[in-house]
Amino acid sequence: MSQPLLLNLRNLACGYQDQRVVQNLNLHLNAGDIGCLLGSSGCGKTTTLRAIAGFEPVHEGEITLAGETISSAGFTLAPEKRRIGMVFQDYALFPHLSVAENIGFGIRKHPQKDRVIEELLELVNLKNLGKRFPHELSGGQQQRVALARALAPEPQLLLLDEPFSNLDGELRRKLSHEVRDILKARGTSAILVTHDQEEAFAVSDHVGVFKEGRLEQWDTPYNLYHEPLTPYVASFIGQGYFIRGQLSSPESVQTELGELRGNRAYTWPIGGAVDVLLRPDDIVYAPDSALKARIIGKSFQGASTLYRLQLPTGAQLESIFPSHADHLVGAEVGIRVAAEHLVLFQASGSTAAQIPAVDSGVRRYSTAS
């Protein structure tokens, strides 16, 4: 059974003063779900978060929370009246207050304040640290205090602005899973902002990929990876590469890797040039395959090794092999393509076009931040 709609952004345009940073934004979040705004610096994700919080005005469209309009052109409900919690990038803990006092700051008049603080201390695994001060805590512990403080007033929606950016890689991975568990345990709806894909996928039910102030796709992490709607999303999510191909049937495409057949049909003209999305996990080590590639680089990653491969045409690919299949740079290896989720995009000027030989190489769309 689906949860009721909680947050709805409809035809939203927002920014700073007269500058419109975000244009024509539409997305929604159901109660109990966790969403993420993902993108490179300057893409509009933080501006959107600030507009939801009430810190920035809306130029066009509207934001509704639980059916109530909280922002529209010419109207901004005060942040303190929105029942929205916020976890800031620097945590913003009060240094002169203990952990317990920080958590209870927003519920000072609550008749059962002590019980709520005790429950939240246990929820964030800080049960015995209530009397400590922020400077006596690690970065991860401070982050959990900030989360508990934001949860204490039981907000309808929690906003998290780059919540793990001050932490090292391993702690960031650990805490991202912990934060998801905490939010789900409380049934708290949340939106976080990040530029880190791994973080977005670990925490969120839905992720929105932003590019230059526009939402490219709002979808589940699985669909963003396997069913990207635009070339930008395809290359931004994961390590996406494109090779040129020619549509040979609605379900298949002819490429320099042979004919590739997927599980979806395309309605474009047969014979048209297309760009075929491939990722390292689509190129599989196959010793007996007739398709060969030469290793031109490798990067050991523990359980696997990422190889850079060059095809006889000169095109380059990346492939993940099991780490026990160790090969030297310069060696020739057999490969095959395992891309049942075949993702194609029409190439520019591709209608019934023949593929020039010079266009057969690998191309990566720019995602420079």
C-alpha positions as CSV (number, residue, x, y, z in Angstrom):
1,M,0.0,0.0,0.0
2,S,1.5,3.3,-1.1
3,Q,2.0,6.1,1.5
4,P,0.1,9.4,1.1
5,L,1.8,12.3,-0.6
6,L,3.7,14.6,1.8
7,L,5.9,17.0,-0.2
8,N,5.1,18.4,-3.7
9,L,7.1,20.8,-5.7
10,R,5.1,21.9,-8.8
11,N,6.5,24.0,-11.6
12,L,9.0,25.5,-9.2
13,A,11.4,28.3,-10.0
14,C,13.5,29.7,-7.3
15,G,16.9,31.5,-6.7
16,Y,18.5,34.5,-5.1
17,Q,16.9,37.9,-5.6
18,D,16.2,38.2,-9.3
19,Q,18.5,35.3,-10.3
20,R,16.6,32.1,-11.1
21,V,18.8,29.2,-10.2
22,V,16.2,26.5,-10.5
23,Q,13.6,26.3,-13.3
24,N,10.5,24.3,-14.0
25,L,11.1,21.8,-11.1
26,N,8.5,19.1,-10.4
27,L,9.0,16.3,-7.9
28,H,7.1,14.7,-5.0
29,L,7.9,12.7,-1.9
30,N,5.6,10.3,-0.1
31,A,5.3,10.1,3.7
32,G,8.0,7.9,5.2
33,D,10.2,8.1,2.1
34,I,13.8,9.5,1.9
35,G,14.7,11.6,-1.1
36,C,18.0,13.0,-2.3
37,L,18.9,16.0,-4.5
38,L,22.1,14.9,-6.3
39,G,24.4,16.9,-8.5
40,S,27.6,18.8,-9.0
41,S,28.4,22.2,-7.5
42,G,26.1,25.0,-8.7
43,C,23.4,22.7,-10.1
44,G,20.6,24.1,-7.9
45,K,20.2,21.3,-5.4
46,T,21.0,23.4,-2.3
47,T,18.9,26.3,-3.5
48,T,16.0,23.9,-3.8
49,L,16.6,22.6,-0.3
50,R,16.7,26.2,1.1
51,A,13.4,27.0,-0.7
52,I,11.7,24.0,0.9
53,A,13.0,25.1,4.3
54,G,11.7,28.6,3.7
55,F,15.1,30.3,3.5
56,E,14.7,31.4,-0.1
57,P,11.6,32.8,-1.9
58,V,9.8,31.0,-4.8
59,H,9.6,32.9,-8.1
60,E,7.1,30.6,-9.8
61,G,5.1,27.5,-8.9
62,E,4.5,26.3,-5.4
63,I,5.7,24.0,-2.6
64,T,3.0,22.1,-0.6
65,L,3.6,20.1,2.6
66,A,0.9,17.7,3.7
67,G,-1.6,19.5,1.4
68,E,-0.7,23.0,2.7
69,T,0.9,25.6,0.5
70,I,4.1,26.7,2.3
71,S,5.7,28.7,-0.6
72,S,4.4,30.2,-3.8
73,A,5.2,33.4,-5.8
74,G,4.8,36.2,-3.4
75,F,4.2,34.0,-0.3
76,T,6.7,32.3,2.0
77,L,5.5,30.7,5.2
78,A,8.1,31.4,8.0
79,P,10.6,28.6,8.5
80,E,9.6,28.1,12.1
81,K,6.0,27.5,11.2
82,R,6.7,24.7,8.7
83,R,7.3,21.8,11.0
84,I,10.5,21.1,9.0
85,G,13.7,20.0,10.8
86,M,17.2,20.8,9.5
87,V,20.6,19.2,9.9
88,F,23.2,21.6,8.7
89,Q,26.5,20.8,7.1
90,D,28.5,21.9,10.1
91,Y,26.0,20.4,12.6
92,A,25.6,23.8,14.4
93,L,25.7,22.3,17.8
94,F,25.7,24.6,20.9
95,P,29.2,24.3,22.4
96,H,28.1,25.4,25.9
97,L,25.3,22.8,26.1
98,S,25.7,19.1,26.8
99,V,24.6,16.4,24.3
100,A,21.3,15.9,26.1
101,E,20.7,19.7,26.3
102,N,21.4,20.1,22.6
103,I,18.9,17.3,21.8
104,G,16.3,18.8,24.0
105,F,16.8,22.4,22.9
106,G,13.8,22.5,20.6
107,I,11.4,20.8,23.0
108,R,12.2,22.7,26.2
109,K,8.4,23.1,27.0
110,H,7.6,19.5,26.2
111,P,5.9,17.8,29.2
112,Q,7.9,14.6,28.6
113,K,11.2,16.2,27.4
114,D,13.4,13.9,29.5
115,R,11.8,10.7,28.1
116,V,12.1,12.0,24.5
117,I,15.8,12.8,25.0
118,E,16.4,9.4,26.5
119,E,14.7,7.7,23.6
120,L,16.7,9.6,21.0
121,L,20.0,9.1,22.8
122,E,19.3,5.3,22.6
123,L,18.1,5.6,18.9
124,V,21.4,7.3,17.8
125,N,23.6,5.0,20.0
126,L,24.7,7.7,22.4
127,K,22.9,6.5,25.5
128,N,25.8,7.0,27.9
129,L,27.1,10.2,26.4
130,G,24.3,12.6,27.3
131,K,26.4,14.6,29.8
132,R,29.3,15.2,27.4
133,F,29.9,18.3,25.5
134,P,30.2,18.6,21.6
135,H,34.0,19.1,21.8
136,E,34.3,15.8,23.6
137,L,32.7,13.9,20.7
138,S,34.0,12.5,17.4
139,G,32.7,13.9,14.1
140,G,30.4,11.0,13.7
141,Q,29.0,11.4,17.2
142,Q,28.4,15.1,16.6
143,Q,26.5,14.3,13.4
144,R,24.2,11.9,15.3
145,V,23.6,14.5,18.0
146,A,22.5,17.0,15.3
147,L,20.2,14.4,13.8
148,A,18.7,13.6,17.2
149,R,18.1,17.3,17.9
150,A,16.3,17.7,14.6
151,L,14.1,14.7,15.2
152,A,13.1,15.7,18.7
153,P,10.2,18.1,17.8
154,E,8.9,15.3,15.5
155,P,9.0,17.3,12.2
156,Q,6.8,16.4,9.3
157,L,9.9,16.6,7.1
158,L,13.6,16.5,7.8
159,L,16.2,18.3,5.6
160,L,19.9,17.4,5.6
161,D,22.4,19.6,3.8
162,E,25.5,17.6,2.9
163,P,25.3,15.8,6.3
164,F,28.4,13.6,5.8
165,S,30.8,16.0,4.0
166,N,33.0,16.7,7.0
167,L,33.6,12.9,7.7
168,D,36.2,10.6,6.2
169,G,35.3,8.0,3.6
170,E,34.8,5.0,5.8
171,L,32.9,6.8,8.5
172,R,30.8,8.5,5.8
173,R,29.8,5.1,4.5
174,K,29.0,3.7,7.9
175,L,26.9,6.7,9.0
176,S,25.0,6.9,5.8
177,H,23.6,3.5,6.5
178,E,23.0,4.3,10.2
179,V,21.1,7.5,9.3
180,R,18.8,5.6,6.9
181,D,18.1,3.0,9.7
182,I,17.3,5.8,12.2
183,L,15.0,7.7,9.8
184,K,13.2,4.5,8.9
185,A,12.8,3.5,12.5
186,R,11.1,6.8,13.3
187,G,9.1,6.8,10.0
188,T,10.6,10.2,9.3
189,S,10.3,11.7,5.8
190,A,13.5,13.4,4.7
191,I,15.3,15.1,1.8
192,L,19.1,15.3,1.7
193,V,21.5,17.1,-0.6
194,T,24.8,15.6,-1.7
195,H,27.2,15.4,-4.6
196,D,28.2,11.9,-3.6
197,Q,26.4,9.1,-5.6
198,E,27.3,6.3,-3.1
199,E,25.9,8.4,-0.3
200,A,22.7,9.1,-2.2
201,F,22.1,5.5,-3.1
202,A,22.9,4.3,0.5
203,V,20.4,6.6,2.1
204,S,17.6,7.3,-0.3
205,D,14.4,5.8,-1.8
206,H,14.3,8.3,-4.6
207,V,17.1,10.4,-6.1
208,G,16.8,13.5,-8.2
209,V,19.7,14.2,-10.6
210,F,20.2,18.0,-11.2
211,K,22.0,19.6,-14.1
212,E,22.3,23.4,-14.4
213,G,19.2,24.2,-12.4
214,R,16.9,21.6,-14.0
215,L,15.9,18.1,-12.7
216,E,17.0,15.5,-15.2
217,Q,15.4,12.5,-13.5
218,W,13.6,11.7,-10.2
219,D,13.6,8.0,-9.7
220,T,14.8,5.0,-7.6
221,P,18.6,4.4,-7.5
222,Y,18.1,1.2,-9.4
223,N,16.2,2.9,-12.3
224,L,18.7,5.8,-12.4
225,Y,21.5,3.2,-12.9
226,H,19.7,0.8,-15.3
227,E,17.1,3.0,-17.0
228,P,18.5,6.5,-17.3
229,L,16.3,8.8,-19.2
230,T,19.0,11.2,-20.6
231,P,22.6,10.8,-21.7
232,Y,23.6,13.1,-18.8
233,V,22.1,10.9,-16.2
234,A,23.5,7.8,-17.9
235,S,27.1,9.2,-17.7
236,F,26.7,11.0,-14.3
237,I,25.5,7.8,-12.5
238,G,28.2,5.2,-12.4
239,Q,31.1,5.0,-14.9
240,G,29.1,5.3,-18.1
241,Y,30.7,5.1,-21.5
242,F,29.1,5.3,-24.9
243,I,30.0,3.4,-28.1
244,R,28.4,4.2,-31.5
245,G,26.0,1.6,-32.9
246,Q,23.4,1.1,-35.6
247,L,19.9,0.0,-34.7
248,S,19.3,-3.4,-36.4
249,S,15.9,-4.2,-34.9
250,P,13.7,-2.7,-32.2
251,E,15.6,-4.9,-29.6
252,S,19.1,-5.1,-31.0
253,V,22.0,-2.9,-32.1
254,Q,25.1,-3.6,-34.2
255,T,28.3,-2.4,-32.7
256,E,32.1,-3.1,-32.9
257,L,31.5,-5.5,-30.0
258,G,29.0,-7.5,-32.2
259,E,25.3,-7.5,-32.1
260,L,23.9,-6.6,-28.7
261,R,20.3,-7.5,-27.8
262,G,18.4,-6.2,-24.8
263,N,15.1,-6.6,-23.0
264,R,13.4,-3.5,-24.3
265,A,12.2,-2.3,-27.7
266,Y,13.0,1.0,-29.3
267,T,10.7,2.6,-31.9
268,W,13.4,4.6,-33.8
269,P,14.1,4.1,-37.5
270,I,16.0,0.9,-38.2
271,G,19.5,1.7,-39.5
272,G,19.7,4.9,-37.4
273,A,22.9,5.7,-35.5
274,V,22.6,5.3,-31.7
275,D,24.8,5.7,-28.7
276,V,25.0,2.5,-26.6
277,L,25.6,2.9,-22.8
278,L,28.1,0.5,-21.3
279,R,29.5,0.3,-17.8
280,P,32.4,-1.7,-16.4
281,D,30.1,-4.4,-15.1
282,D,28.7,-4.9,-18.6
283,I,32.0,-6.0,-20.0
284,V,32.7,-9.5,-18.6
285,Y,35.9,-11.5,-18.6
286,A,35.4,-14.5,-21.0
287,P,38.6,-16.5,-21.7
288,D,37.1,-18.5,-24.6
289,S,35.4,-15.6,-26.3
290,A,36.4,-14.7,-29.8
291,L,36.1,-11.0,-28.9
292,K,39.5,-9.8,-27.7
293,A,40.8,-6.7,-26.1
294,R,44.3,-5.5,-25.0
295,I,44.9,-4.4,-21.4
296,I,46.3,-0.9,-21.3
297,G,45.8,-0.2,-17.6
298,K,44.5,-1.7,-14.3
299,S,43.5,-0.6,-10.8
300,F,43.3,-3.2,-8.0
301,Q,40.2,-2.7,-5.9
302,G,40.3,-5.6,-3.5
303,A,37.6,-8.1,-4.5
304,S,37.9,-6.9,-8.1
305,T,40.2,-5.2,-10.5
306,L,39.2,-2.4,-12.9
307,Y,40.9,-2.9,-16.3
308,R,41.2,-0.4,-19.1
309,L,40.8,-2.2,-22.3
310,Q,41.5,-1.3,-25.9
311,L,39.7,-2.9,-28.8
312,P,41.3,-3.7,-32.2
313,T,39.6,-0.5,-33.6
314,G,41.4,1.6,-31.0
315,A,38.3,2.2,-28.9
316,Q,38.7,2.0,-25.1
317,L,36.5,0.4,-22.5
318,E,36.6,-0.3,-18.8
319,S,35.8,-3.7,-17.3
320,I,35.6,-5.2,-13.8
321,F,37.3,-8.7,-13.5
322,P,37.4,-10.8,-10.3
323,S,40.7,-10.0,-8.6
324,H,41.9,-13.6,-8.8
325,A,41.9,-13.3,-12.6
326,D,45.1,-11.2,-12.6
327,H,46.5,-10.1,-16.0
328,L,49.5,-8.0,-17.0
329,V,49.2,-4.7,-18.8
330,G,49.7,-5.5,-22.5
331,A,48.1,-8.9,-22.3
332,E,45.2,-9.8,-24.6
333,V,42.0,-11.1,-22.9
334,G,38.7,-12.5,-24.1
335,I,35.6,-10.5,-23.2
336,R,31.9,-10.5,-23.8
337,V,29.1,-8.1,-23.3
338,A,26.4,-8.8,-20.6
339,A,24.0,-5.9,-21.0
340,E,20.5,-7.3,-21.1
341,H,19.3,-3.9,-19.8
342,L,20.5,-2.3,-23.1
343,V,20.2,1.5,-22.9
344,L,20.4,3.4,-26.2
345,F,20.1,7.1,-27.1
346,Q,19.7,8.5,-30.5
347,A,22.9,10.0,-31.9
348,S,22.8,13.5,-33.3
349,G,21.5,13.5,-36.9
350,S,21.0,9.8,-36.7
351,T,17.8,9.2,-38.8
352,A,18.6,6.3,-41.1
353,A,22.2,7.3,-41.0
354,Q,25.2,5.0,-41.8
355,I,27.9,5.0,-39.2
356,P,31.2,6.6,-40.3
357,A,34.2,4.6,-39.1
358,V,35.6,7.6,-37.2
359,D,32.5,7.5,-35.0
360,S,33.0,4.0,-33.7
361,G,35.1,4.9,-30.6
362,V,34.1,5.3,-27.1
363,R,32.8,8.6,-25.9
364,R,32.1,9.8,-22.4
365,Y,29.7,12.7,-21.8
366,S,31.2,15.5,-19.8
367,T,30.0,15.6,-16.1
368,A,32.7,18.1,-14.9
369,S,31.7,19.8,-11.7
